[in-house]
Amino acid sequence: MLTLLLVFFLVVMLAGAGLAVLERRGRMPPLKISSAHGVLGAAAILLVVMQAVDHPGNRLVNSAILVFVLTALGGLLLFAFRASRQRLPLGVVLLHGVFALTGFALLLGGWLRGGG
């Protein structure tokens, strides 16, 4: 299950990277696409929480959940900017991405540790 979650997070993160590239190039992606990225990210977090409940004790996975929740909070801030049709602050976009990469690295570490 954790293997599939890693793939799911990777897909969500690649989509986010694509959104960031569009934003950096001055193109505002449609709100529906940004919303889909957020909904898929939230679903991925929920699935990891369910995995952690079923297989407790993997501290790296638990840490990944915390980091992904913080990532989601940053995503909500970015969504607020997008919903009000403002340009996204590059610093917040980059921080959102760094948190996502950190959460993914922790999740990968938990998987390598034998988290299922």
C-alpha positions in Angstrom: 0.0 0.0 0.0 2.8 2.4 0.9 4.3 1.8 -2.6 1.1 2.9 -4.2 0.9 6.0 -2.0 4.4 7.0 -3.0 3.4 6.8 -6.6 0.2 8.8 -5.9 2.2 11.5 -4.1 4.7 11.6 -6.9 1.9 12.2 -9.4 0.4 14.9 -7.3 3.8 16.5 -6.8 4.6 16.4 -10.6 1.3 18.1 -11.2 2.2 20.7 -8.7 5.5 21.3 -10.3 3.8 21.8 -13.6 1.5 24.4 -12.0 4.5 26.2 -10.5 6.2 26.3 -13.9 3.1 27.8 -15.5 2.8 30.3 -12.7 6.5 31.3 -13.1 6.0 31.8 -16.8 3.2 34.2 -16.1 0.3 31.9 -17.0 -2.4 31.5 -14.5 -3.7 27.9 -14.4 -7.4 27.5 -14.2 -8.8 27.3 -10.7 -10.3 23.9 -11.5 -6.8 22.5 -12.1 -5.4 24.0 -9.0 -8.3 22.7 -7.0 -7.9 19.2 -8.4 -4.2 19.3 -7.3 -5.4 20.2 -3.8 -8.1 17.6 -3.6 -5.7 14.9 -4.8 -3.1 16.0 -2.3 -5.7 15.9 0.5 -6.8 12.5 -0.6 -3.2 11.3 -0.5 -2.7 12.6 3.0 -5.9 10.9 4.1 -4.7 7.6 2.6 -1.3 7.9 4.4 -3.1 8.5 7.7 -5.2 5.4 7.1 -2.0 3.5 6.4 -0.4 4.8 9.6 -3.4 3.8 11.6 -3.3 0.3 10.2 0.5 0.0 10.6 1.5 2.1 13.6 5.0 2.7 14.8 6.8 3.9 11.7 8.0 7.3 12.9 9.1 8.4 9.4 5.7 7.9 8.0 4.2 9.7 11.0 6.6 12.6 10.4 5.7 12.6 6.7 2.0 13.0 7.7 2.9 16.1 9.8 4.9 17.6 7.0 2.2 16.9 4.4 -0.4 18.6 6.6 1.8 21.7 6.9 2.2 21.5 3.1 -1.5 21.4 2.7 -1.9 24.5 4.9 0.5 26.3 2.6 -1.5 25.0 -0.3 -4.7 26.5 1.2 -2.9 29.9 1.4 -1.9 29.6 -2.3 -5.5 28.6 -3.1 -6.7 31.8 -1.4 -4.4 33.8 -3.6 -5.6 32.0 -6.7 -9.3 32.3 -5.8 -8.9 36.0 -5.4 -7.1 36.1 -8.8 -3.8 37.3 -7.4 -0.4 36.2 -8.5 1.0 33.6 -6.2 4.0 34.7 -4.1 7.0 32.8 -5.4 8.4 32.3 -1.9 5.2 30.6 -0.7 5.1 28.4 -3.9 8.8 27.4 -3.3 8.2 26.7 0.4 5.1 24.6 -0.5 7.3 22.6 -2.9 10.1 22.1 -0.4 7.7 20.9 2.3 6.1 18.5 -0.3 9.6 17.1 -1.2 10.5 16.8 2.5 7.3 14.9 3.2 7.9 12.6 0.2 11.5 11.9 1.4 10.2 11.0 4.9 7.5 8.8 3.3 10.1 7.1 1.1 12.3 6.6 4.2 9.4 5.0 6.0 8.8 2.7 3.0 12.5 1.8 2.9 12.4 1.0 6.6 9.8 -1.6 5.8 6.6 0.3 6.4 4.6 -1.8 3.8 
